[in-house]
């Protein structure tokens, strides 16, 4: 992402992509570190929209990448955990990080960063929570994924308005949180996303709250209940 920001500052055109074999300072959302050894798909794509909501760019990118990997053989097993995680069954497969740069009050560009575990073995301390694409596609290779995935990210319209009915339906088909109980950012049951990408959470009193930021904390046993209901 840093390399692509530098290229963007030098005038690189929209759609420019940078792919890394590995990263020594990979980063995730909220300042977290991101382990990115050889064997994973680590890439960034440049977008130069006139305006954009980063929440929707991240969500739309996740949907595009999940569907692209689905067409390559993963089917519907790759799902989306709001706001920016790719999930394989009950474990995290990858993540998306969007960073904008401004010139005064005008949006100059967005770098869309993507990390997906493919052939790399996740660190031992993350093995219970992390997955890799090779687990469901034994023949998966990073080199074969680069072109289709970059193509999918380039198709994301970073200037598009609210989510359409079609996008809502596509997201609902891969919504990992739907029907699970969560404790935070607010306690309740996620029921989907709003037109602006906010997470909709039905609380115990029947009201629905819109969540726009925060770390999801599942209630104990929520994952088991969700699997039983599907």
KOLFI-292140 format. One record per residue: residue in three letters; x, y negated, z of N, C-alpha, C, O in turn. Coordinates in pm, whole numbers, padded with zeros to 5 digits, always signed. Layout:
residues N
AlaXYZXYZXYZXYZ;...
***
This chain:
residues 230
Unk+00084+00120+00000+00000+00000+00000+00087-00125+00000+00056-00222-00069;Unk+00195-00122+00077+00285-00238+00080+00346-00262-00058+00358-00376-00102;Unk+00384-00153-00126+00442-00166-00260+00341-00226-00356+00377-00309-00440;Unk+00215-00186-00345+00114-00237-00437+00078-00381-00404+00051-00460-00496;Unk+00079-00418-00277+00059-00559-00243+00167-00645-00308+00138-00753-00359;Unk+00290-00596-00305+00400-00671-00366+00381-00683-00516+00406-00789-00574;Unk+00337-00576-00581+00311-00580-00725+00195-00676-00756+00200-00749-00854;Unk+00093-00674-00672-00021-00763-00692+00021-00909-00681-00024-00994-00758;Unk+00107-00938-00586+00156-01074-00569+00234-01119-00692+00238-01238-00724;Unk+00296-01023-00761+00370-01055-00882+00285-01057-01008+00336-01078-01117;Unk+00153-01034-00993+00062-01045-01107+00014-00915-01165-00045-00915-01273;Unk+00036-00803-01099-00010-00674-01151-00160-00677-01177-00236-00741-01105;Unk-00202-00609-01281-00342-00610-01321-00426-00513-01240-00375-00419-01180;Unk-00557-00537-01240-00650-00447-01174-00637-00307-01232-00621-00290-01353;Unk-00643-00208-01146-00628-00069-01189-00489-00015-01172-00467+00106-01182;Unk-00391-00104-01145-00255-00058-01120-00255+00036-01000-00320+00008-00899;Unk-00183+00146-01010-00180+00245-00902-00035+00276-00864+00055+00274-00948;Unk-00016+00305-00737+00113+00349-00685+00090+00481-00613+00001+00492-00529;Unk+00172+00581-00645+00163+00712-00582+00294+00741-00511+00401+00720-00567;Unk+00285+00790-00387+00405+00824-00311+00412+00975-00290+00310+01040-00265;Unk+00533+01031-00301+00550+01173-00267+00541+01192-00116+00492+01295-00070;Unk+00587+01094-00041+00574+01095+00104+00584+00951+00153+00622+00861+00078;Unk+00549+00930+00280+00558+00797+00339+00624+00809+00476+00603+00905+00550;Unk+00704+00711+00509+00768+00710+00641+00696+00618+00738+00723+00621+00858;Unk+00604+00537+00687+00530+00444+00773+00384+00439+00731+00324+00332+00721;Unk+00327+00557+00706+00186+00563+00667+00097+00508+00777+00125+00526+00895;Unk-00011+00442+00737-00100+00383+00837-00245+00414+00804-00284+00429+00688;Unk-00323+00424+00911-00466+00445+00896-00541+00323+00947-00483+00216+00962;Unk-00668+00340+00973-00749+00229+01020-00713+00194+01164-00661+00276+01239;Unk-00741+00069+01201-00720+00017+01335-00576+00038+01385-00553+00062+01503;Unk-00481+00028+01293-00341+00033+01330-00286+00169+01362-00173+00181+01409;Unk-00364+00274+01338-00316+00409+01367-00209+00450+01266-00208+00403+01153;Unk-00119+00538+01309-00020+00593+01216-00083+00705+01135-00183+00765+01177;Unk-00025+00734+01020-00078+00838+00931+00039+00923+00883+00126+00874+00812;Unk+00039+01049+00923+00146+01141+00881+00129+01174+00734+00024+01224+00694;Unk+00231+01147+00652+00219+01166+00507+00344+01234+00449+00425+01169+00382;Unk+00360+01364+00475+00475+01437+00423+00454+01479+00278+00344+01463+00225;Unk+00555+01532+00213+00536+01585+00077+00427+01692+00077+00409+01766+00174;Unk+00353+01697-00034+00246+01795-00046+00108+01736-00029+00008+01805-00050;Unk+00102+01608+00010-00027+01541+00021-00045+01440-00090+00051+01406-00160;Unk-00167+01392-00107-00198+01292-00208-00203+01156-00140-00298+01125-00069;Unk-00101+01076-00162-00090+00945-00100-00083+00840-00211+00018+00830-00281;Unk-00189+00764-00228-00191+00668-00339-00271+00545-00305-00353+00544-00213;Unk-00246+00440-00383-00319+00314-00369-00355+00262-00508-00280+00282-00604;Unk-00470+00196-00518-00517+00140-00645-00555-00006-00621-00615-00040-00519;Unk-00518-00091-00715-00542-00235-00704-00675-00274-00767-00708-00232-00878;Unk-00751-00355-00695-00876-00410-00746-00870-00562-00734-00817-00616-00637;Unk-00924-00630-00834-00927-00777-00832-01070-00827-00855-01098-00891-00956;Unk-01161-00798-00763-01299-00845-00778-01312-00991-00741-01228-01046-00670;Unk-01418-01054-00789-01443-01194-00754-01482-01205-00607-01451-01304-00541;Unk-01550-01103-00557-01591-01098-00416-01621-00954-00383-01650-00874-00472;Unk-01615-00922-00257-01643-00783-00219-01666-00772-00070-01617-00853+00008;Unk-01742-00670-00031-01755-00632+00108-01670-00509+00130-01696-00405+00070;Unk-01568-00518+00215-01474-00407+00230-01543-00279+00279-01501-00169+00244;Unk-01649-00294+00359-01719-00175+00407-01777-00095+00291-01769+00028+00290;Unk-01834-00164+00193-01892-00094+00080-01785-00041-00015-01804+00064-00076;Unk-01672-00112-00028-01563-00061-00112-01513+00071-00056-01493+00167-00131;Unk-01493+00077+00075-01446+00199+00140-01547+00312+00123-01510+00425+00089;Unk-01674+00281+00146-01778+00384+00135-01790+00434-00009-01799+00555-00033;Unk-01791+00342-00104-01803+00381-00244-01680+00460-00290-01692+00552-00370;Unk-01562+00423-00240-01442+00498-00276-01449+00639-00221-01418+00735-00292;Unk-01491+00653-00096-01504+00786-00038-01600+00873-00117-01573+00991-00140;Unk-01711+00815-00158-01809+00890-00236-01751+00931-00371-01769+01045-00414;Unk-01681+00839-00437-01623+00870-00568-01518+00979-00558-01513+01068-00642;Unk-01433+00972-00455-01328+01072-00439-01387+01208-00401-01345+01311-00455;Unk-01483+01210-00310-01547+01336-00271-01610+01404-00392-01600+01526-00408;Unk-01677+01325-00476-01741+01383-00594-01637+01430-00696-01657+01532-00761;Unk-01527+01356-00709-01422+01398-00801-01361+01530-00756-01339+01619-00838;Unk-01333+01543-00627-01278+01669-00576-01381+01781-00587-01346+01897-00607;Unk-01508+01745-00572-01613+01844-00589-01615+01900-00730-01633+02021-00749;Unk-01597+01813-00829-01595+01859-00969-01472+01946-00999-01474+02027-01092;Unk-01368+01930-00920-01247+02009-00940-01254+02145-00871-01159+02224-00876;Unk-01366+02171-00805-01385+02304-00747-01425+02307-00602-01459+02414-00550;Unk-01422+02191-00533-01455+02191-00391-01605+02185-00366-01650+02204-00252;Unk-01683+02160-00470-01828+02157-00456-01874+02055-00355-01825+01942-00353;Unk-01970+02094-00270-02026+02001-00172-01965+02015-00035-02016+01958+00062;Unk-01854+02088-00024-01794+02110+00109-01723+01985+00161-01702+01972+00282;Unk-01688+01894+00073-01623+01770+00116-01731+01667+00142-01808+01631+00053;Unk-01735+01619+00265-01840+01526+00306-01779+01398+00360-01657+01388+00376;Unk-01863+01301+00389-01818+01168+00427-01858+01137+00570-01976+01145+00606;Unk-01759+01101+00651-01785+01058+00788-01768+00907+00793-01659+00855+00772;Unk-01876+00838+00820-01871+00692+00827-01766+00650+00927-01758+00711+01034;Unk-01683+00546+00900-01693+00462+00781-01598+00502+00667-01619+00460+00553;Unk-01492+00583+00696-01389+00598+00591-01316+00732+00593-01201+00740+00548;Unk-01379+00836+00643-01313+00966+00649-01372+01066+00550-01493+01068+00528;Unk-01285+01148+00492-01326+01263+00411-01316+01386+00500-01212+01409+00562;Unk-01422+01464+00507-01426+01581+00594-01439+01709+00512-01509+01713+00411;Unk-01370+01812+00557-01385+01946+00500-01440+02034+00610-01370+02068+00705;Unk-01566+02069+00597-01637+02139+00704-01628+02054+00831-01680+01942+00833;Unk-01564+02103+00938-01561+02028+01063-01429+01954+01087-01409+01899+01195;Unk-01341+01953+00988-01210+01891+01009-01184+01781+00908-01240+01780+00798;Unk-01098+01687+00946-01067+01572+00862-00972+01611+00750-00866+01668+00774;Unk-01011+01580+00627-00930+01608+00509-00850+01487+00465-00737+01501+00419;Unk-00907+01369+00480-00840+01250+00431-00907+01124+00481-01007+01129+00554;Unk-00852+01011+00441-00907+00884+00484-00882+00775+00382-00798+00789+00293;Unk-00955+00667+00396-00949+00553+00304-00923+00427+00386-00983+00408+00492;Unk-00836+00343+00337-00806+00216+00402-00802+00107+00295-00724+00115+00201;Unk-00886+00007+00310-00891-00105+00215-00835-00230+00281-00874-00266+00392;Unk-00744-00296+00212-00683-00419+00263-00698-00530+00160-00661-00514+00043;Unk-00752-00643+00203-00772-00758+00114-00665-00863+00139-00613-00876+00250;Unk-00635-00937+00036-00547-01053+00048-00621-01173-00011-00690-01161-00112;Unk-00604-01288+00054-00678-01407+00017-00584-01518-00024-00470-01526+00022;Unk-00632-01604-00111-00565-01729-00146-00658-01841-00104-00753-01875-00175;Unk-00631-01898+00013-00725-01992+00071-00852-01919+00109-00847-01822+00186;Unk-00964-01964+00058-01092-01899+00087-01133-01802-00024-01239-01740-00016;Unk-01050-01789-00128-01083-01703-00241-01016-01566-00226-00899-01557-00188;Unk-01091-01462-00255-01036-01327-00253-00941-01309-00371-00981-01329-00486;Unk-00817-01273-00343-00717-01256-00449-00715-01112-00501-00716-01089-00622;Unk-00714-01015-00410-00715-00874-00452-00746-00784-00333-00742-00826-00217;Unk-00777-00660-00365-00796-00555-00265-00707-00438-00304-00706-00396-00419;Unk-00634-00385-00207-00563-00259-00228-00644-00149-00160-00670-00155-00040;Unk-00682-00050-00239-00758+00064-00188-00659+00178-00166-00605+00234-00261;Unk-00636+00212-00039-00542+00318-00005-00615+00448+00025-00721+00448+00086;Unk-00555+00558-00018-00617+00690+00001-00512+00791+00042-00404+00797-00016;Unk-00544+00869+00143-00458+00980+00183-00540+01107+00194-00642+01110+00264;Unk-00497+01214+00126-00567+01342+00129-00465+01453+00153-00365+01461+00082;Unk-00492+01537+00251-00408+01654+00272-00437+01757+00163-00552+01797+00144;Unk-00334+01798+00093-00353+01893-00017-00280+02024+00013-00342+02123+00053;Unk-00148+02024-00006-00068+02144+00022+00009+02131+00152+00057+02230+00206;Unk+00020+02010+00203+00097+01987+00324+00031+02048+00446-00092+02053+00455;Unk+00111+02095+00539+00059+02151+00664+00045+02039+00766+00145+01975+00799;Unk-00075+02013+00817-00091+01908+00918-00006+01938+01041+00020+02055+01070;Unk+00037+01834+01114+00115+01855+01236+00042+01947+01333-00081+01951+01337;Unk+00119+02021+01411+00060+02120+01502-00042+02058+01596-00146+02118+01625;Unk-00013+01935+01643-00105+01872+01738-00237+01831+01674-00333+01800+01744;Unk-00242+01829+01539-00365+01792+01468-00432+01911+01399-00535+01895+01334;Unk-00373+02028+01413-00421+02145+01337-00568+02176+01361-00638+02221+01270;Unk-00616+02153+01483-00756+02184+01513-00852+02083+01454-00972+02109+01443;Unk-00800+01965+01416-00887+01857+01368-00862+01818+01223-00938+01740+01166;Unk-00755+01871+01163-00719+01833+01027-00728+01952+00933-00699+02066+00971;Unk-00770+01925+00811-00781+02028+00708-00699+01989+00587-00654+01874+00577;Unk-00679+02080+00496-00611+02050+00370-00690+02113+00257-00758+02214+00275;Unk-00680+02052+00139-00759+02097+00025-00725+02240-00015-00810+02313-00064;Unk-00602+02278+00005-00559+02413-00031-00637+02521+00045-00642+02636+00003;Unk-00698+02482+00159-00778+02577+00235-00900+02625+00157-00947+02737+00178;Unk-00952+02541+00067-01069+02581-00012-01037+02597-00160-01111+02662-00234;Unk-00926+02536-00203-00881+02550-00342-00736+02599-00338-00644+02517-00342;Unk-00715+02730-00332-00580+02784-00318-00482+02735-00425-00362+02728-00400;Unk-00534+02702-00542-00446+02656-00649-00428+02507-00655-00369+02455-00750;Unk-00478+02434-00554-00470+02288-00556-00325+02241-00557-00243+02290-00480;Unk-00295+02146-00645-00161+02089-00655-00175+01938-00668-00261+01889-00741;Unk-00089+01865-00599-00097+01719-00599-00090+01663-00741-00167+01574-00776;Unk+00002+01714-00821+00022+01661-00956-00105+01668-01040-00131+01580-01122;Unk-00184+01772-01020-00307+01789-01098-00420+01699-01049-00516+01674-01121;Unk-00408+01651-00926-00515+01569-00868-00497+01421-00894-00594+01345-00893;Unk-00373+01378-00919-00344+01236-00929-00431+01167-01034-00496+01066-01004;Unk-00433+01219-01155-00509+01155-01262-00658+01146-01234-00713+01036-01241;Unk-00726+01258-01202-00870+01251-01175-00906+01162-01057-01007+01091-01062;Unk-00826+01164-00952-00859+01085-00834-00837+00936-00860-00920+00854-00823;Unk-00726+00900-00924-00705+00760-00958-00817+00712-01050-00868+00601-01034;Unk-00856+00795-01147-00966+00759-01236-01094+00732-01160-01167+00638-01191;Unk-01122+00815-01059-01244+00796-00979-01239+00666-00900-01339+00594-00893;Unk-01123+00635-00842-01111+00512-00763-01121+00390-00854-01180+00289-00815;Unk-01065+00398-00973-01073+00285-01067-01216+00256-01109-01248+00144-01148;Unk-01302+00355-01102-01442+00336-01142-01525+00266-01035-01637+00224-01061;Unk-01470+00254-00914-01544+00189-00806-01555+00040-00835-01455-00028-00855;Unk-01677-00010-00836-01701-00152-00862-01696-00227-00730-01792-00229-00654;Unk-01580-00288-00703-01560-00356-00575-01642-00483-00562-01653-00539-00453;Unk-01701-00529-00671-01783-00650-00667-01932-00618-00667-02015-00709-00669;Unk-01966-00490-00664-02108-00453-00669-02179-00499-00543-02119-00515-00437;Unk-02307-00520-00556-02388-00566-00444-02427-00452-00351-02353-00355-00337;Unk-02543-00464-00286-02588-00363-00190-02598-00225-00254-02608-00212-00376;Unk-02596-00123-00171-02609+00014-00220-02742+00032-00292-02846-00019-00248;Unk-02739+00104-00401-02859+00133-00477-02928+00257-00420-02871+00328-00337;Unk-03050+00281-00465-03120+00402-00421-03041+00527-00460-03034+00623-00384;Unk-02983+00523-00578-02905+00638-00623-02783+00661-00535-02750+00775-00504;Unk-02716+00553-00494-02599+00566-00406-02641+00617-00269-02570+00697-00208;Unk-02755+00570-00220-02805+00620-00092-02826+00771-00099-02790+00844-00007;Unk-02885+00817-00208-02911+00961-00223-02782+01040-00232-02770+01147-00172;Unk-02685+00988-00306-02556+01056-00319-02484+01061-00185-02423+01163-00151;Unk-02489+00951-00110-02424+00949+00021-02495+01045+00117-02430+01119+00190;Unk-02627+01045+00115-02703+01133+00206-02668+01280+00183-02666+01359+00278;Unk-02640+01316+00059-02606+01455+00028-02473+01497+00088-02445+01617+00101;Unk-02389+01398+00125-02257+01429+00181-02236+01366+00318-02123+01357+00366;Unk-02342+01321+00382-02333+01248+00508-02302+01344+00623-02390+01418+00668;Unk-02179+01343+00670-02132+01435+00774-02194+01405+00909-02212+01495+00991;Unk-02228+01280+00934-02279+01240+01066-02429+01258+01081-02480+01266+01194;Unk-02500+01264+00972-02647+01266+00979-02697+01381+01067-02662+01498+01045;Unk-02778+01347+01166-02837+01447+01253-02753+01486+01373-02802+01559+01460;Unk-02628+01441+01381-02543+01473+01496-02566+01368+01605-02607+01255+01576;Unk-02540+01405+01727-02552+01310+01837-02416+01245+01862-02313+01312+01866;Unk-02417+01114+01879-02294+01042+01908-02308+00963+02037-02418+00928+02080;Unk-02194+00936+02099-02191+00859+02222-02146+00715+02199-02180+00625+02276;Unk-02070+00694+02093-02017+00560+02063-01998+00548+01913-01977+00648+01844;Unk-02006+00423+01862-02012+00293+01930-02141+00269+02009-02141+00194+02106;Unk-02252+00334+01968-02375+00333+02048-02424+00477+02055-02396+00557+01965;Unk-02495+00509+02160-02546+00645+02176-02671+00664+02092-02758+00578+02088;Unk-02679+00778+02025-02796+00807+01944-02766+00907+01835-02669+00982+01843;Unk-02851+00908+01733-02839+01002+01621-02832+00925+01490-02928+00857+01455;Unk-02721+00934+01417-02711+00866+01288-02815+00917+01190-02841+01037+01181;Unk-02874+00823+01115-02977+00860+01018-02943+00814+00877-03028+00822+00787;Unk-02819+00767+00855-02781+00721+00723-02711+00586+00732-02660+00548+00837;Unk-02710+00514+00620-02646+00383+00616-02743+00281+00558-02831+00314+00479;Unk-02724+00156+00598-02803+00045+00545-02750+00004+00408-02645+00053+00365;Unk-02821-00085+00341-02779-00129+00208-02640-00194+00209-02569-00191+00108;Unk-02602-00253+00324-02472-00319+00331-02362-00229+00387-02251-00275+00413;Unk-02394-00099+00406-02295-00003+00453-02293+00018+00602-02217+00103+00650;Unk-02373-00056+00678-02377-00036+00823-02434+00101+00855-02523+00150+00785;Unk-02383+00163+00962-02435+00292+01007-02566+00271+01081-02574+00186+01170;Unk-02667+00348+01047-02796+00341+01115-02800+00449+01223-02780+00567+01195;Unk-02826+00408+01347-02829+00501+01459-02962+00490+01532-02998+00383+01582;Unk-03036+00601+01537-03162+00605+01611-03132+00634+01757-03072+00737+01790;Unk-03173+00543+01845-03145+00558+01987-03257+00631+02059-03362+00658+02001;Unk-03235+00663+02185-03329+00746+02261-03467+00682+02271-03567+00753+02281;Unk-03474+00548+02268-03604+00481+02280-03677+00469+02146-03784+00409+02138;Unk-03617+00527+02041-03682+00526+01910-03643+00411+01821-03677+00410+01702;Unk-03572+00313+01874-03527+00201+01792-03404+00240+01712-03331+00333+01749;Unk-03380+00168+01603-03265+00194+01518-03170+00075+01524-03210-00040+01505;Unk-03044+00104+01552-02940+00002+01561-02846+00013+01442-02817+00123+01395;Unk-02800-00101+01392-02703-00103+01284-02564-00126+01342-02541-00222+01414;Unk-02472-00036+01309-02335-00043+01359-02243-00078+01243-02245-00012+01139;Unk-02163-00180+01260-02074-00225+01153-01926-00202+01182-01843-00221+01094;Unk-01893-00163+01303-01754-00138+01337-01749-00050+01461-01844-00044+01538;Unk-01636+00019+01478-01619+00101+01598-01574+00242+01563-01582+00285+01449;Unk-01528+00311+01666-01482+00449+01652-01593+00544+01692-01651+00531+01800;Unk-01624+00640+01606-01729+00737+01634-01682+00837+01739-01574+00895+01727;Unk-01764+00857+01842-01739+00960+01943-01859+01053+01943-01971+01012+01975;Unk-01836+01180+01908-01945+01276+01906-01982+01319+02048-01895+01328+02135;Unk-02110+01345+02070-02153+01403+02196-02108+01548+02202-02095+01614+02099;Unk-02084+01599+02320-02038+01736+02335-02140+01832+02275-02259+01825+02305;Unk-02092+01921+02188-02180+02017+02123-02253+01964+02003-02332+02038+01943;Unk-02231+01838+01966-02305+01779+01855-02275+01848+01724-02365+01869+01643;Unk-02148+01884+01701-02112+01949+01576-02180+02083+01562-02226+02119+01454;Unk-02189+02158+01673-02256+02289+01669-02402+02272+01638-02457+02348+01557;Unk-02468+02175+01701-02610+02151+01676-02633+02113+01531-02729+02160+01469;Unk-02547+02029+01476-02564+01986+01337-02549+02103+01242-02624+02112+01144;Unk-02455+02192+01268-02438+02307+01179-02560+02398+01186-02602+02455+01086;Unk-02616+02411+01305-02730+02499+01319-02853+02447+01249-02942+02523+01211;Unk-02858+02315+01232-02976+02253+01173-02971+02249+01022-03071+02216+00959;Unk-02857+02283+00962-02844+02271+00816-02856+02405+00749-02848+02414+00627;
***
